[in-house]
Amino acid sequence: MLIDFFLHLKSRRLPVSTREFLTLLEGLRDHVCTPSIDEFYHYSRLCLIKDESLYDRFDLAFGEYFGHVTELPGLEVDLPEDWLRAMARRHLSPEERARLEKLGWDKLMDEFKKRLQEQKGRHQGGSKWVGTGGSSPFGNSGYHPEGIRVGGESAGNRTAVKVWEQREYRNLDDSVELGTRNIKVALRRLRRFAREGAAEELDLDGTIAATARNAGWLDLMMRPERHNAVKVLLFLDVGGSMDDHIRICEQLFSACRNEFKHLEHYYFHNCVYETVWRDSHRRHAERIAVTDLLHKYGPDYKLIIIGDATMSPYEILHPHGSIEHLNPEPGAAWLRRLLDAWPSAVWLNPEPERLWPYRKSIEIIHQIVGERMYPTTLSGLEQAMTRLSRKH
Amino acid sequence: MMRFEGSNDYVATPDLMLAVNASIRLQRPLLIKGEPGTGKTMLAEQVASALGLPLLQWHVKSTTKAQQGLYEYDAVSRLRDSQLGDDRVRNIGNYIVQGVLWQAFTAEQPTVVLIDEVDKADIEFPNDLLRELDRMEFHVYETRQTIVARHRPIVFITSNNEKELPDAFLRRCFFHYIRFPDRDTMQRIVDVHFPDIRETLLREALEVFFGLRDIPGLKKKPSTSELIDWLKLLMAEDIPEDALRSKDGKPVMPPLAGALLKNEQDLHLYERLLAMARQHR
């Protein structure tokens, strides 16, 4: 039945659940969609896929699974509907046809197969499609007894193929959101609840106290709700060797943006020097002096630097070491300034931890940040967040 | 059996109609996503009016709590009334304020419920509504009664992708992503809004519109509602169609472009691209 289809989707890393599958079957039983593969495609996507960024992967998987359906009669250009009808008329009596149409696809195909074998394979294509028919996913499903009828909805089938073969949702499949949920959970360790903003919640204790002071006359006290008030300053290394880690950085960034209300982000290349920038497209036009940032954000901000720390040691230790400009002061001096301004800081490194000992620059930075470098794995993130929530 | 077949004012593609009808039939909430201006909110209104059902709207904000959709116990008024010696204070039911879902559950006839922009609320909001949307019932703690839906409402939920929705919630919904309309669908949509628009003007306008949408790097791509507004302006000002294209076939700044590009940087970008195109030809 369709269980194979369901398992196929699972094996293609689509997050489909049993519950959704049962809904799918329920709808087929209730004839929500007509037995055309066009509508079945839309309906199964409606039931099973809950994120448009997965549409493309679904289209691919659907095409893989039902791809061979195109070889079945009614779908193939070489085997037009008329021919099929003529075949059915020639080989089956009207009673048989009426009976068979109720039986479902498998039986229908078996009958056809028998008849065609008697004809000694008059049609090369014919025996082929009958052969594949046995494995048809539309098999004699209890929920979907009609299967695809002979000569039914062939035009519709072709249009549906077009939909999934065009892969119109390709650019939505950035896979960025896939991992973000567990990242968010890890980031949640860094929560500091505080009451700020509009007073919207009844402060019961305050009300009782104030009412008592008021000699029994009610005096309502309101207070703001608790929010996650943690403030995060994010420095991201972009370009060069970081290109290999774009995906994980996007995930992290997207998760951070969702999780922290006060998030400021800046970009740098390889190492932090006098200036950083906010918008990669205008990085040369709009540079921001790091000294300004040092004064702008108070020490209550948590500093997270994301970078692979992979560069020549000169870029960290020597003046004029930067590969992009002549820097009067070494990167290490700027890193220390950042750490002094925001004592609660971590460095997240997307390079695998086992490679760290082989890179001199990683070792140097690891020392500068005071052993607070963590890999961008879930456990690394958790450690980093725990470290950040500690009081230095 | 209720079926939605689109309406005179709303162009629904076949896959959207299938989605709506499946969710009516199987009584599952339908979660709608899509670019801004693709008619997500309109859909609920159109389904309600096409099926002749009342529409109950719940517009979610960042401070909205799931409980507010069920009911709220106005303890503060009750406390105040008790101080003033009001008689109503004896019945706690006087201080239960019904929310949208309560109204929908107890209505005389089936209703259409729109939960608009569900992603605006706190991340736990959808989880708090799981049982209510699944079983279509909830318990009122204060009055110890259980409100069970007399008719399961048809629920539409829209999202703008600002937050990810929890899996448990998604599993209980149908999901449909409204694609940005292709040229043919757009033509039908415009026909619905402006039945008497000059065909040549429309053709030129759509050309400009889809050309604009293809420009990479725009901060805000013009959407259907912007196109409709722009066409309205073009018709009100009675702009001839050849104003949309210069005589020598080179691209020009379309009149009233501010209706399509609402961002200053986008306008500048477009002007620069036009200038470059003029030089290169």
Interface residues (C-beta under 8 A of the other chain):
Chain A: P15 S17 R19 E20 T23 E26 G27 D30 V32 C33 E39 H42 Y43 L46 C47 I49 K50 D51 E52 Y55 E168 Y169 E177 T180 R181 K184 E200 L202 W217 L218 L220 N258 H281
Chain B: P14 D15 L18 A19 N21 A22 R25 L26 R28 L31 K33 T63 A75 V76 L79 R80 Q83 I123 K163 E164 L165 D167 L170 R171 R172 C173 F174 F175 H176 Y177 R179 G217
